[in-house]
Amino acid sequence: MRNYFIENALHWFGNYHMDALRLDAVHGITDMSAKPFLQVLAEKVEEFSGHEERKCYLVAESNLNDSRLIRPKEQGGFCIDAQWNDDFHHCIHTLLTGEHDGYYMDFGKMSHLVKSMREGFVYSGEYLEYRKRNLGNSSKDIPAHKFIVFSQNHDQIGNRMKGDRLSNLVSFEMLKLAAGIVLLSPYIPLLFMGEEYGETAPFQYFVSHSDKHLIEAVRKGRRKEFAPLGWEGEVPDPQAESTFLNSKINIRLHREGRHNVLFRFYKELIQLRKEVPALSNLSKECMEATGFEDECVLFVRRWFEGDETFCLYNFNEKDVKIRLPLPKGLWLRILASSSEEWGGGWERIRQKIESNGPEISLHLKNHSFVLYRRDINAV
């Protein structure tokens, strides 16, 4: 049985030339063996990569916050290449939407986002009210490139009753804020289809089964899943063709109005991530993150080989004035989500800051972020 699944993975890599495979819900694998299946799979894929002379990646999804998945064998790990970080998503989602039902009840503080930015997992042994137990172990020493982060994905959208995306839940300014915190993080970003231009079509749970008993079981299961949450409306019928058709994206939207602005904004963030050394260096060690709980603001400073940036993310519904420690020097604004260029129309954010220490004061528009870069040529 093990060989069957291992050969299946190698089949996708070898015959279909896939670069990576995502392992879904590995917490659902019951494995009491001395050498776990996931470890054997990772070893075989590593052998295959050497033979093919190209790196093939395995990415795991797990809700256990268990760093053993991505630790090396020398530390008792399974040596999986990377892992989805749901905690990072939950931090962003609760701060943007204010939702606190279901598993979101254990998130919503700025301190949660700070810890996820610094370490990866928010819960590394602490108690969760939703699960009624302690969860996880520390990921503090895990390299940043081992974590995949996102503000949306197929699970977090498709497992909502109506499959509503962030574009249907929050404002345009918040969509830019979500883009910034994901793409300017030290982690590997994941974008869900259509996110980059603010797709409005839902991504609803749909199936196409032939067994009528299975179809009815799925329908009942979906209704039962959402009943305790008290969400209004009817659960879309998973078997109905209309549920599938409602979920089809309209990629032409990226050419229109604010959709085009958001699309260009994502392209700008990706380009900055590639070209600015402090942002392209995926390191938690070359970074500091500080949260202002009352103001609902996150401050992140990153540096690498003489290059240095800082970013302020304002999740507050109101404009705020922040005093923050900043190294001496001249800091130039390279991106502000609230500016006219990006559909914000708020130009009060300073173009440059000359810091003489120990603190500077900065105004920030609600639901916005600003990125500064240190001018290394300034004396």
Rosetta blueprint (number, residue, H / E / L):
1 M L
2 R H
3 N H
4 Y H
5 F H
6 I H
7 E H
8 N H
9 A H
10 L H
11 H H
12 W H
13 F H
14 G H
15 N H
16 Y L
17 H L
18 M L
19 D L
20 A E
21 L E
22 R E
23 L E
24 D L
25 A L
26 V H
27 H H
28 G H
29 I L
30 T L
31 D L
32 M L
33 S L
34 A L
35 K L
36 P L
37 F H
38 L H
39 Q H
40 V H
41 L H
42 A H
43 E H
44 K H
45 V H
46 E H
47 E H
48 F H
49 S H
50 G H
51 H H
52 E H
53 E L
54 R L
55 K L
56 C L
57 Y E
58 L E
59 V E
60 A E
61 E L
62 S L
63 N L
64 L L
65 N L
66 D L
67 S H
68 R H
69 L H
70 I H
71 R L
72 P L
73 K H
74 E H
75 Q H
76 G L
77 G L
78 F L
79 C L
80 I L
81 D L
82 A E
83 Q E
84 W E
85 N L
86 D H
87 D H
88 F H
89 H H
90 H H
91 C H
92 I H
93 H H
94 T H
95 L H
96 L H
97 T H
98 G L
99 E L
100 H L
101 D L
102 G H
103 Y H
104 Y H
105 M H
106 D H
107 F L
108 G L
109 K L
110 M H
111 S H
112 H H
113 L H
114 V H
115 K H
116 S H
117 M H
118 R H
119 E L
120 G L
121 F L
122 V L
123 Y L
124 S L
125 G L
126 E L
127 Y E
128 L E
129 E L
130 Y L
131 R L
132 K L
133 R E
134 N E
135 L L
136 G L
137 N L
138 S L
139 S L
140 K L
141 D L
142 I L
143 P L
144 A H
145 H H
146 K H
147 F E
148 I E
149 V E
150 F L
151 S L
152 Q L
153 N L
154 H H
155 D H
156 Q H
157 I H
158 G H
159 N L
160 R L
161 M L
162 K L
163 G L
164 D L
165 R L
166 L H
167 S H
168 N H
169 L L
170 V L
171 S L
172 F H
173 E H
174 M H
175 L H
176 K H
177 L H
178 A H
179 A H
180 G H
181 I H
182 V H
183 L H
184 L L
185 S L
186 P L
187 Y L
188 I E
189 P E
190 L L
191 L L
192 F L
193 M L
194 G L
195 E H
196 E H
197 Y H
198 G L
199 E L
200 T L
201 A L
202 P L
203 F L
204 Q L
205 Y L
206 F L
207 V L
208 S L
209 H L
210 S L
211 D L
212 K H
213 H H
214 L H
215 I H
216 E H
217 A H
218 V H
219 R H
220 K H
221 G H
222 R H
223 R H
224 K H
225 E H
226 F H
227 A H
228 P H
229 L H
230 G L
231 W L
232 E L
233 G L
234 E L
235 V L
236 P L
237 D L
238 P L
239 Q L
240 A L
241 E H
242 S H
243 T H
244 F H
245 L H
246 N H
247 S L
248 K L
249 I L
250 N L
251 I H
252 R H
253 L H
254 H H
255 R H
256 E L
257 G H
258 R H
259 H H
260 N H
261 V H
262 L H
263 F H
264 R H
265 F H
266 Y H
267 K H
268 E H
269 L H
270 I H
271 Q H
272 L H
273 R H
274 K H
275 E H
276 V L
277 P H
278 A H
279 L H
280 S H
281 N L
282 L L
283 S L
284 K L
285 E L
286 C L
287 M E
288 E E
289 A E
290 T E
291 G E
292 F E
293 E L
294 D L
295 E L
296 C L
297 V E
298 L E
299 F E
300 V E
301 R E
302 R E
303 W E
304 F E
305 E L
306 G L
307 D E
308 E E
309 T E
310 F E
311 C E
312 L E
313 Y E
314 N E
315 F L
316 N L
317 E L
318 K L
319 D L
320 V E
321 K E
322 I E
323 R E
324 L E
325 P E
326 L L
327 P L
328 K L
329 G E
330 L E
331 W E
332 L E
333 R E
334 I E
335 L E
336 A E
337 S L
338 S L
339 S L
340 E H
341 E H
342 W H
343 G L
344 G L
345 G L
346 W L
347 E L
348 R L
349 I L
350 R L
351 Q L
352 K E
353 I E
354 E E
355 S E
356 N L
357 G L
358 P L
359 E E
360 I E
361 S E
362 L E
363 H E
364 L E
365 K L
366 N L
367 H L
368 S E
369 F E
370 V E
371 L E
372 Y E
373 R E
374 R E
375 D L
376 I L
377 N L
378 A L
379 V L
